[in-house]
Amino acid sequence: MEYKIERLGDCELLLNIHIPKEVVDQKVESKLKSYQRTAKLPGFRKGKAPMDIIRRKYYDTALQEVITELIESTSRDIIAKENLKLLTRGELLESKWQDTTLVSTIKLEVFPQIEFGDYSELEVRIPDFKLKDDELTTILERLCQLHPRYTPHTHITEDTVQTVSFTINLKWRGLWRTFRVDDFMFFIDEKFFPKPINTELLNKKVGTMLELKHEYPLDYEDPDLKGEQVEYKIRIENVESPSPITVRELASILGFKSEQSFHKTLKSILQQYRDTKRHAVLKYKLLETLRQTYAFEPPPRIVEAYEKAFLEYYRKEHDVLDPNLRTTIKKLAEMQAQEDILVQLIAAKEGLHGKELTQKVVDFLLNKVKIIEETEEKGGNKDATR
């Protein structure tokens, strides 16, 4: 039997098999004889029906079974002979007679032919995740700002926090309504009150009483206040100025015996978080490096399977599918197919087995590849190689 292999892409082949008619006829005749031995036909004992009757009754069935068996066995032998590593089951595209030859065309999806070479030549670039002293100082300053101390202040400024009690007379739908609020705390820049009211409040002292009027514009965002007239009666009860506490005070508030122990614990926690993030980024960048270094076009059927799975997951999480998302999902499906195929190839080459194969391959490669942590310094970038 003759065959021909045509490469369509990195992972796609066309296998054309030519089976002579005499081979088919021999197999059919053999199968009909096996039918004859077990056939139970009216008027004949089991296995005693004449061959011409068996042939008339079962020829088409026997022919179809023989063709299927020959295609499967022949393609299996060719795949083994050519050492082809299948990704999916072959797809029979066509099978027809050309004169006295049965010609069958099968599409095969196979692993790409990749030479991995020396892993140590691969470079994986990631940011430097080591916590620097100036970064820790900035974080401490921010924490101190988030836990301010408040000291009494004589008047309202843009930086103070103030407590006021006020009455609102609101003309709403033609009727005046009155609301009272006690001990309301706010910052000027929070824009709780309209801008003209805030402007009037600035620089006013504790104990001041104000009666202010305001008419809200027709395009105001609150529908209940659009175009309405409002009278405010405001008494300034208290004004305080916030200022950051010290690191020592923050350490005491959080239950640490000393500033040094707080500093050491915070640094350890932040570095642990960064180490976790570093490992995740390192895994992503390693797989990205593999895809870029050993680029190939994954088989369409595998990409379509991933794309379908991603779309189903997205539809479960969202009521409406964004049309622009389809392109992104297809790209993600292609990347996932490439990663999985590369992982399987490397695992087979290096004898890695079992569950969580991707993580095993990643851990194996991280001990081989060159990891470059890019750090920013004055005057440009500096690479630190592991």
C-alpha positions, 0 to 999 in steps of 0.5 A: 500500500502506498501513502503520502504525507503532506504538511499543512502547518506546524501541527497539521498533516494530510495523510493520503492512503492508497489501498488496492482493490484486491486487498479490499476484496480479500478482506471482504471475502474473509469477513463474509466467510466469518458471517457465514459461520455464524449466520442464522437465516430462515430455512438454513441451519446455523452456518449452513447458508450458501455463500451467494445468499450471504454475499447478497445480504451482507456484502455492503455491510462487510465492505464498509467494515473492511474499509473502516478497519483497513483505514484505521489499521493502515493509518496506525501502522504509518503513524508508528512507522513515521514516528508521528506524535498525535495530539488528537484522533485523526479526522477522515476527510474523504474516502473514495475509489479511483479506478481500482484503488481506494484513496482515503484522506485523513487530517492529523494533528500532531506535536510540532517538531521542536529542538529545545536545545540548552535551556540555560540559553533562555532568558526570562526578564522580570522586575526586581521584587526586592523591597527597598528601604526607601519603598518601606519608608514611603509605605510607613509614611502612608500608614501614618497618614492613614492613622492621623491624630486630630488637634483642635483648630480655631477655624475651617480650612481646606485641610481641617475636618469639621463637625457641624449641626445644620437644618435644611429647609428644602422647597420640594415640589412646591412645599417647604420641608425641614430636615435636621442633622447633628454632629456631621463630620466632613472635609471641605473637599468632599463636596457634601455641600454645594461649592458656594456653601463650602466657600462661605464656610471657609475660615469661619470659626468654631461656634459660628452660626450661618444662614445660607441659601442656594438654588440647585441648577437644573442639570444637578445630578440628584433628581430630588434637588434639580432646580430646587431652592434650599435654605441652610442653617449651619452651626460650626460645632468643632474643627480639628486639624489632622496630622500624621502620627509617628511610626513609634505611635503607630507601632504602639497602636498596633500592639508592637513593643518597639518601633524596630520590631514593627519595622522588621515585621512589616518588612517581612510581611511585605517581602513575603507578599512580593515573593509570592507575586514574584513567583506568579510573574516568573511563571507567566514570563517563563511560559511567555518566553517559551511561546516566543522562543519556540513559536508555532501555530497550534492546531485549530481544533484544540484552539477551538476547544479552548475558545469554547471553554473560555466563552462558556466560562465568560457567559456564566460570569456575565449576562452580555458577551462583549463582541470585542472580547471574542478576538481576545478570547481567541488569542488567549485560546491560542496561547493556552494551546501553545503552552499546553503543547510545549509543556507536554513536549518538555515533560516527555523529553525530561521524564516528568509525569503526574498531576500539575504537570505545568507547575512541574515543568515550570519548577524544572525550567526555573532551575535551568534558565537565566533569570534577569531581574531588571532594576531601575537606578538613576541614569537608566536600567541595571540588570541583575542576573540570577 
